[in-house]
């Protein structure tokens, strides 16, 4: 695993699995609704304004949904 520790590789694998689970329509991207459901499933209760702010911050390219790379950045930010 070039440059990545085993724990980093495992974390990325777990995040890939979570992303696939939350990408309910199989589009390869997470919609606002899918993100809301993912947070709810994780026990995170954001109000609509906070969820919108998190989504806008995560949607770096402004496409209206979250790619896996954007999801990785969001997961890192939420870990802080």
N, C-alpha and C positions, 0 to 999 in steps of 0.2 A: 504494500500500500504506500505508494510514493508520497512521502512527506506527512501523511496523516497518521496519528496514533490510533491504536486499536479502539480506544474509547471514542475518539472523534468519528471513526468509521462506523462504530456501533450506533452512535447518536444520529449520524446522518441516515443510517438504515432505518432507525426507529422513526425519524422524521419523515422519511420517504413513505413508510407504511401509514403513518398518521395522515399525511397529505392524500394518499390514495383513498383512505377511508373517508375523509372529509370531502373529497371530490366526488360527490354523490352521483353526478351525471356522467362521470368518466371523461370530461372534457380536457383534462390535464391542467385545469386552472380552477381556482376556488372563487366562487361568487360571494357576494356580500351575505346572502342567505346561508350558504354553506359555511362561511366563517362564523356567523352567528350560532349555527347549530354546533359547530366544533367547540366553540367556547362554552356553550351550555353543557355539552357532553363532558367537558373537562371540569365542570362545576364553577366556571367563571361567569358571573352575572354582570354584564355591562349594560348601562342604559343605552338607548338608541344613539344619543349624541356621542357618547364615548366610543361605541362600536364604530360609528361613522368616522370618527377621528382616527381610530386605530386602522381602519380599512384604508382610508386616504393615505396615511403614512406608509402602510405596507405596499400599496399599489404604486410602486415607484414609476412605472412607465405610463400610468394614467389610462390603462386599458379597460378599467372597470372590473377587473378580476385579478386574482393573485396567482402568479406562476410559482413553480417550486422554488426557484432562486429567491423570489420575494418572500415566500413562506419561510425559507431558511433565515433570512435577515430578520423577519418578524419574531421567530422563535428565539434567536440570539438576543434581540432587544427585550423580549419578555423575561428572559432569564436574568437580566441585570437587576 
